[in-house]
Amino acid sequence: MKGRSNYPHSIIALMVAILLVTGCTHTFKTCDINTLQTGSPLRGVPSRTFAFKEFRDTRNVNDPAWVAEVGVHILVLDQPITTSVANLIRKELERNGHKCVTFSSDVKADFIVEGSIYNFAYRVQQRLFFTNQTANTGVRIMISCIPTEKGFFTKPYRGTYTTDGGLEAWKNSLNQALVAMIKEMSTDTELIEFIKK
């Protein structure tokens, strides 16, 4: 009888041990995020120089690299999301023949680029025998002419991607959502017309 009285405690201890072992932080390296492989109208614009200011995170979260919490698992990027998104935009501009520099008061550039991350979420929905995983990304960018009296352009860009699968599928859905967001920006005719001016 004595062994049986400890049985519930043993089960609880085992469950806690399993949670501690299986629950962990999963990190996605920004360098693993794909860049666009297709052509972009940005390539048709004469080469411009873009000076990047530090992007802001408006998501109201404590960890700047945090993406989501799925059960006992925490999903993060390997660097702040503001840095990751700014770098993706820089790569896309450079891929299309433009120059990107870090903003400073004495920098020579055609445009100043600022951005704020307003959406960077990951949601898992369990349904009977499969799991739906949706990644949402969103950045609002503002591009100002130099001198700023010439005007500015501001617009939000977003990407969404849903996939089925286990925990590892979050990397694929996040990757695809980011690529979709960059593609939306890179093919935006209003942005391209503004840069052409």
Summary of the structure (lengths in Angstrom):
residues: 197
radius of gyration: 21.7
end to end distance: 85.5
largest distance: 85.5
contacts: 570
relative contact order: 0.17
helix: 36%
strand: 36%
